[in-house]
């Protein structure tokens, strides 16, 4: 077992399969090292010109008129004498003023009047605010920004503005398997601005799985071309370097072995990058590590000249309402513009930590040596010596890692070796508690309370094929719940409620048994059941789904009988999911039960909880839908349920495909069009479609749900690269 634990961590160290938990602990370990060692001292080489609440109050809401932005650039360069201005902002759309529009309209109506046309050509520049910014940018060291959208195969492919000349053109990395961050769309500056800009760099970051920004891609790929980051563009300007040279390890060549990119050379300066050509952000400290000057003070000329003269000016938003505050290891609401400042200084000073590909080899050796040492020595040691050895090994591993971090400027993974040492120690200390021998019972005694007698008889023919020990296999789990059960229980006496529930649970259990299901447990009015264990059932998803459809039909019959007896009618919600799950005899030393556990089980429960929100009786996951293709389905939504980061697509089963009415199929097509508009953030057309659907099927709560969401998103728009996934915060 110790070797299995060691193998688990070795697989992660070799990146054959990365365990998310270990990656999260690695991020935590990185953050702790960063917080302990960052200089936490100010650096005045870069001044951040912030569009803050003070500026918005004085100059008006953002975006400002372009002539005001031009005034800001003129003041920075001419009055304050900054050496370079860089914008953490994109000017992607022309500014339309009512006066300019009227002037253009008048000129268009008098195309045959040469006098009026000459006067129009004279007057237009006065009203063209974009032209004011063009003139301000002309001949000055001003660097603009660009956004990329639709990373990989997701997101949209919309484009706006004109991209700059790429740092590396198409074909620069042919034959090298480098996983660049890639985009399908972009938001760039207007062509007239781009033509006058000294350079342009992308403004993208690369959040980790926990949402924190620790690195920035130095190169971003779009349409085969590669564009530099804003920080690299600024550093190149400061260093007076026109080109960047990609750095490869010795002996590396395209098409053979490892051919990754490990650094970028800007003259004599080397910028280390990771496997995705991203650089770790060398945070100097919390917000305020660089001088901040309000943009309105620059425009008014009241800012202190000594702070700005001879400095690099980064212009960016820090007002909370402008949504450029990022979550980082050093602060939860860190200004995005200061991230660029940290990277620029890190490039110039050579303080960016290296995270090379060969760190995998170092991590593998450390895990292998320490793991074998633990596996061989711990079983022979008493608890005191085992604890002392574990502590000494932990201290040694952490100390070596910190020395390499501080003096070698390297980032080596730490979590895998530390977690493996702790896991091996705990396993060896409490092995007997986790793996006590259990006596075997007869199959009827083991499974009789979970499965019908028919299946127990079937199992008895091959008793050696069944066990209550935990195992992992693909199963289908079902959760059902009575709607508004609290209200029902309050309206009945104890004896009537007991009789009602006995009749209901008996009927539902009979349906489950008829479809070869295993009843896991009753939870008040709720039922949990699963298919595929203890007897292997290749049709477990199909049997579960048909059982659910039969349960809903059976409840309708029961409700009619209950109504005749003066009892309230019942309505149920059912959630079904198919996935790999852990099944076996689980529990405490005092009580155990044959049950299923795992993320797939939790998802099944969450799907049942969603039935009320979507106004349907049954919701199934995509895996269940794929396993039973003969049933017709209604795709309800793409959701992220509580306690689960990965989004899922949920469906309502409608019945056999061949029996579906043409009107239903037509309504489904109409609904799909509405959802497509909704996910494209075309709120007006989407709302119109859903309103029409509501008129068509007034009882479908699903349409009202989407209409309410659209109203919310109009006031609180999702990001441009929103994937259409809705996050449910309740179970």
N, C-alpha and C positions, 0 to 999 in steps of 0.2 A: 504493500500500500504506500509505503514511503517513496518507492520508485515511481508510482503513479502520480503522486503529488509533485515530485521532481519533474516528471515528464510534462505535467500540466504547465508548469512555469517555463520549462525549456521551449515548449511550443510557442509560448508568447514571446520569449526572448528572440527566437528565430523569425518571428513575424509570420509563422505559418498560419496562425490564427491569433488575433489580438483580442484578449479578454477586456471588455469595457471597464470592468471593475478595477483591474490593474492599471489601465490607462488613467482612470480617474484618480487613483492614489498617486500615480506618477505626476499628474498635474499638481496635486496638493503638495507633494514633495518639492517640485520645482518652485512653486509659489513661496514655500517656507524658506528655501535657499535664497530666493530673490529678495524677499523682505529682510532677511538677516544681513545680506551683503550689499544691497544697493547703497550708493554714496549718500543719498538724502541731502545733497548740497545743491545750491542754485547754480545755474549756468546762464550768463547774460549774453552769450554769443547770438542767441536767437530770441527775438521778442515776439510774443503772440498778440496779434491785434485781434481782439475778441469782439464779435458781434454779440454783445451781452444784453441783459435786460435794460441797462442804462442807455445803450445805443438805440435799442428799439423804442424806448420811451421818447428819446430826443429826436430821432431821425424818421420814425415811422416803422410800420411793420415790414417784415422781410417778405419778398425781395425788394430791395431798394431800387429806385430809378438808376439806370446805368450811368447817367451823368454824375450821380452822387458817388457811385463806385469809382468813376474816373477821378473825381475830386479826391477820394481817399488815396488812389495811386499817386496822383500828382503831389499831394501833401507828403506822403511817405518818401518819395524819391527827391523832390525838389526842396521841400522845406526841412525835412528831417534827415535826409542824406543816408537812407538805408542802402545797403549794397545790393539787395535782392528782395523781391516781393514774390511770395508763393501763396496761391489761393487753395484752400481746402474747400473749394466751391466750384461748381460747374455752371457755366452760362450757356445753357443748351437751347434756349428759345429766344426769339427776338422780342424786344419790348414794344408793345403796341400802345400808343397814346391816342386819345380821342382827337387831339389837334392834328397829329400826323395822318390819321385815318381820313379826317375830313379834307385835309389838303390833297391827299392822294385821290380822293373821290372827285374833287373839283377839277384836278388836272386831267383825270381820266375822262371827264365829261367835255373837256375842251381840247381834245388832241389836235384839232386843226387850227388852234389859235397860237401862232408862234410867240407872240408877246407874252401871253399867259404862261406858256411852257417855259420861256426863259426865266420868268419871275418865279415859277415853281422850282426850277433847278437852283435858284438863288436862296429861296426860303427853306427848302426841305432840310438841309443840314442843321438849321437852327432847331428844328423839332425832332430830329433823329437822335435820340439819346444813345442808341447803340453806337452811332458814329463818334460820339464824345469819348466812349470807352476805347474804341479803336484807335483814336488819335492819342489817347493816354498811354496805351500799350506800346505804341510804335517806338522802336529803338530803345526800349528799356528792358532791364533784366527782370522780367515778370514771367513766372511759371504758373500755368493753369492746371486744373485737375480734370480727371475723366473717371466716370463710373462704368463698371462692367456689370452686366446682368445675366441671369440664366446660367449659373454655373453648371457645367457638364451637360447632361441631357434633360435637366429640369428647367423650369422657369420660361420666361418669354424670350423672343428674339427681336424685340423692338429696338430700333436704332434712332438716335437723334444727334444732330450736330456732325462735326467732321473730326475724325480721329487724327492724331498727329502722326508723323512719320515714325514707324516702329523702331525700337532700339535694335532688334534683331529681325531681319525680314524672313519670309517664308523659306524653309530649307536650311536654316542655320543649324538645326539640331537633327537633321535627317539621320536615321539609323540609331539614335540614342533614345532608349526607352525612359524618358523623363516625364513623370506625371505632373506636368504644369497645371496650375489652375487655369481653367479655360472658360470662356464666356460665349454666349449665343447672341448677346445684344450689348448695347452700350448707350450711355448718355454723355456725349462730348460737347465741346463748345461750338458756338456758331463759327462758320468758316472764316468770317472776317476777323474774329477774335483769335482763332487758331493761327491765322496767317501772321499776326503781329506778335504772338507769344514767343518768348525766347525758348521755352521748352514746355512740355506737358507730361505729367505723371499721373498714374492711376491712384485712386483714393481707397482701394479695397483693403480690408483686413481679412484674417482667416481665423474666426472663432473656433475654439476647441469644443469637444463634445459637451463640456459643462457650460458653454456660452461665454467663456472668458476669452478676451483677446490677448494672446501672448506672442503672436507672430504676424508678420505682414509679408505677402508674396512680393518678392523683388521683381519678378516678371509675371505678366499675365498674358495668356495666349488668346487671341481672337482671330479666326479665319486664317490660321497658319502663321500669323505675325505675332511678335512678342513685344509687349509694351512695359516700360519701366515704371517703378513706383515713384510717387512724388518725392519721397526722401532721397532716392537715388538721383533723380533729376536735379534736385537742389545740391546734393553733394558733388555731382559732376560739375555743376556751374562754379561752385566754390573752389574746387580743385583745378578748374580749368582743363578738364579732360573731356574730349568729344566722344570717345568710343569706350565701350566696356568689353573686356575679354573674359569669356567663360573659362572657368578653371575646372580641370578634370584630374583625377588621381593618376599617378604615374602608371603607364602601361595601358591606360584605358583607351579604347577605340570603339567607334560605332559598330554595332552588330555583334559584339562578342563579349560575353561575361557581363560584369557590372560596368555600365557606361554612364553613370549618373553625374550630375553637376554638383560640385561641392563648394565652389566659391565663385565670386565675380570680382574681377580686378578692375578698379578704377584708377588708372595710373599705377602708383606704387601702393595703393590702398587695396586691401583684400577684404571682401565682404563675405563671411561664411554663410552658407545656406543649407537647408535641410533637403530631404528627398523631394519635397514639393517646391523647391527653389524659394523657400520662405526664410526670412531672417527673424530670429528672436528679438523682441523689443527690449532694449537695455534701459529699463525704467530707472530714472535717477531718484525718483521718490513719488510722493503723492502730487496732486494738482498743485501747481505753483512752483515747480522746479525751474521754470523759466519765467522771466518778467511778463506780466500781462498789462496791456494798455487798451482801454476802451476805444473802439473805432470812432465813436462820436467825438472823443477828445482829439483824435488825429484830424478829423474833418474840420473841427473848430480851431485847430492850431493851439490847443491848450495843454497838450501832452508835454512832459519834460523832454527836451531835445537830447539830453545826455543819455537817456535810456535807449534811444533809437539810433543815434548816429553811428554809422559804420557797422550796423548789425544786419542780420537776416530777419525779415519780417514775414511771419506766417499769419495769414488772415483766415479766420475760421469762426464757426458758431459755437458759443458756450451757453447761450440761453437755453433753458430746459425745453422750451416750446419748439425749438428748432431741431430737436431729435438728433443731435450729434454727440451725445454722451454715451460712452461705451463702458461695458463691464470689463474690468481688468483685475489682475492679481493684487494690485496696489490700492484700488479704489473702485467702488461699485458704479460710480457715475463720473468716469474720467473723460475729459474732453478729447474728442477724436483728433483735433488739431495738435494737441500736445503729444499724442502718439507719434506723429510725424516728426516733431521736434526731437524726441528721444532718439528716433532712428537716425536722423541727420547727424546728431552729435555722436552717436555710436559708430556710424560709418567714418566720420572724420577722425575720431579718437581711437578707432580699432578696438572698441570694447564690446562688440556683439559676440555673444557666446557661440561657440562652435558645437554643432550637433551632427557630426558626420555619420555617414552610413556605416563606417566600420565600428561605431559604438555598439552595433548589434553583436559583433564578435566579442567585445569586452564584456557585455552584459551576459552573453551565453556562457563564457568561461567562468565568470563570477558565480552565476547561478549553479553551474555544473559542479564546480569545486566545493562550494559551501554546502550544496545539497547532498553530495556524496559523503562529505565529512559528517553531516548531521545524521544521515541515514545509517551510516556504519557505526558511529560512536554512541548515539543517544540510547539505543536499546541496551547497551552494556553499562550505562551510568545510572546511579540512583537519582532521585528527583533533584537533590541539592546540586550535585555536580552537573546534571543536565541543564539546570537553570543557569548556573554560572557559565557554562560553555556557550549556551545560547546568547546570554547577555554580552559576553566577550566578542562573539562573532558579530553580533549586531553593531556594537560600538566600532569594531574594526571596519566593517563595510561602510558605515556612515562616515567615519573619519576619512577614509581613503577617497570617498566620493567628494567630500567637501574640499579636500586638498586639490583634487583635480579641477574642481569648479573654480577655486580661488586663484590658484597659481598657474594652472594650465589653460584657463578660460574655456574649458570643455563642459558640456552637459551630458553626463552619463545617466541612463535610467537607474532609478533606485528602488522603486516600489516592488518589482518582481523578486529581487533578492531578499528584501526585508520581509515581505509577505510570505515567501517560501520558508524562510527560517522560522517564523512564527507558526506557520501551518504545520511544519514538521514537528516542532516542539509540542504543540497542542495535541497533535495526533498521537504521538508517542506517550504523552502523559495520561491521556484519557482513552486510550485504545479500548480498554476493557469495557468502559461505559457505553461506547458507541457500538461495539460489536459483540455483545453478550450472546451466547448461544441461546436459541429459543427452541423449545420442543415443538415437533410437528403434530398437527391435529388432523383428524379425518376431514375430508373435503366438505362433507355436509356441515360439520361444526365450524369450519373455517369460513365458508362462503354462503351458508344457508340463509343468513339474514339479509344478504345483499342481492342474490339472484334467485329467479324462480326455481321451483323444484325440477322442472324439465331440464334446465341447464345443469343443475347439480348432478342429475342422472347422466347427462351427456359427459360431464367432466369425470365422473367416476370410471368411465371406460378407459381413460388414460390418466390416472392420478399423478403420474410422475411428470406430466407436462405442465402442471400448475403449481404455483408457489405464491405465498403471501409476501415474500421478500420484495423489497423495492426494486423496480426496474423502470427503464425508460422506453416508451414506445409511442407510436402515433395512435391517438385516441380521439374520440369526440365527446365533449362534455355538454350537458344541457342544464340550464337553470330556469326554473319557472317560479312565478310569484303571483299572488292574488292582488289585484289592484284595489287600493283603498280598503285594505283589510282592517285597519284601525276603526274606520267608520262602521264597517260591518260588525265587528266584535262589540262595539258600544251599543248597537241596536238589538243585541240578542242576549238572552240569559246564558249562564254558564253551561247548562245542560244542552240547550239548543245549539250553542256554538260548538260544543264538543261533537254533537251528532252531525252537524253540518260538515265540520272538518273531517270527521271520520269517513263520511260518504264521499267527499271530494277527493281526499288522499287515496282512498281505496280505488276509486275509478281511475285516477291518474296513474297510480302504480300498476294497475292491470294493463293499461295501454303501454307503459314502458316495458313491462314483462313480455307482452305480446310481440314486441319488436326487439327482443333479445337484449334489453338494456339492464344495467346494474344500478340499483338505487343506492346512492352513496349515503344520503342522509336527508331527514326532514329538518327544516329550520323554521319552526313556527308554521306559517302557511306556505313556506317556500320548499321546493323540491330540488335536490341536486342529484343528477344521474349521469352515467357515462357509458360509452359503448366501446368495445374492443378489448376489454379485460373483465374477468380473468380469462375468458375464452377469446382467442384471436378471432377477429371478425373483419374480413377485408371490406365488407360493406357497412362498416360502423357509422360512417357519415350518413349514408342513405337511410339506415334504420333509425338513426336519431332524428333526422329531418321528417321522415314519415310519421314517427311517433309524435313529434311536435304538432304537425298538421292534424293528426287524429286527436290529440289532447284538446286543441282549440275547438274542434267539432264536438267533442264529448262534453266540454264545458257548456256549450250552447244547449245541449239536451238537458244537462243537469240544471241549468238556470231556469229552464221552463218548469222542471219538476219542483225546484225550490220555490218559484213564484207561486205555484199552486198551493204550496204549504205555508205561504205567508213569509217566506224567507227572502232575503235580498238576492238579486241576481249576481253572478260572479263574472268577472272579466280577468283574464290572466295575461301576463307578458312572459315571453320565452326568449332566452338567448342561447345560441349554439355556436361552439367553436371547435375546429379540428386542428390539432397540432401535436407535436411531441410533448408528452407529459410524464411525470413520475407517478407510478402507481404501485401500491403495496400497502402493507400493514404499517401504519404510522401512528404516532401518538406519544404518550408518556409511559413510564414504567408501571403506572397504575391503570391506564386504560389506553387501548389501541383500537384502531379501526382500519378496515381496508378502504383506502381512499385514493384520490388523485390530487396531485399538487403541481404547481408550476405556473409560469407566466400565462400559458394557454388557458389554464383553469380560471385565473383572475380575469382574463379577457372575456371568457364566456359569461362570468358574473356581470362584468361591466356592460356587455351587450344587452343582457336582460334589463339592466337598469335604464338603458336608453329607449326601450320600447315605449314607455309612457311619453317621453319627449317627442318622439316621432309619430305618435298616434297609431302604432301598429301592434299586432299581437306577437309577431316573431321577427327576430333579427338574427342573421347568421353572418359569419365572417367570410372572407373571400375563399379561404381554404375549404370551408364546407361547401360553398357554392361550386367550386371547381370539382369537388368530389362527387357531386350529384348533378350532372349536366342536363338530365332529362327534365328538371324542374325549371320553370320560368321565374325570373327574379326581377325585382325593382331595386336598382342601386339608389340607396337613400342618401349617402354622404361619404365624405372622407373625413375621418375624425381621429383625434388623439385623446384617448380616454385617460382618466385620472390614474396616476401611478405608472404610466407607460409612455415613453418618448416616441416610439415608432408609430407612425400613423397607420390606420387600418381603413379598409373600405368595407362598408356595411350594407347588407342587402335584406330585403323582405322577400321571402319565398311566396309565390302566388299560386302555385299548383303546377300540374303537368303542362309542358309547353304546348302540346297539341290541343289542349282544352281551353287555352286562353282566348278570350273574346277579341275580335278585331278592334273594338273600341278601346279596350285596355292597352293593346299594343300601340295604337295611335296616340293614346295619352302618354304612354311611356316615352315615345319618340319626342313628343312636344316638351315633356319634362326634361329630357336629356339636353335639348336645346337651351332651355332656361338655365340649367345648371352650368352648361358650358359658358354662357354669358356671365353668370355669377362668378365663376372661377377666373374669368378674364377681367373681372372688376368692372364690367359694363353694367353698372347698377341700374340705370334707367331702363334699358331693354330687358334686363333680367327681371326687374320688378313687374314690368308690364306682362311678361310671360307668366309669372307666378300668379298675378291677379286674374289673368284669363283662365289659368288652371283652377283657381279657387272657384270661379264661376261655374266651371265645368264639373268640379267635384267638391262641393262646399264642405263635405264632412272630412276631407283629408287634412289633418292637422299639419302635415308635412309642408304644405304650401305656405301656410301662415308662419311657420317657423322660419322659412327662408326669407319671407317678406320682412319679418322682424330683424333678422340678421342684416339684411340690406340697409335698413334704416340705421342700424348701429354702425355699419361700416361707412356709411356716408359721413357720419360725424367723427368716426375714428378709423380712418382708412388703414388697411393693412399695408405692409411694405410692397414695393413694386414687384419683387420676386416672390410674392406670396404663392404658395403651392395649392391653395384652395382647401387646406386642412383646417377643420374647426376643432378647437381644443375644449373639451368638456372638463370643467373644474369640479364637478360633483360626481359621486359614484353612480 
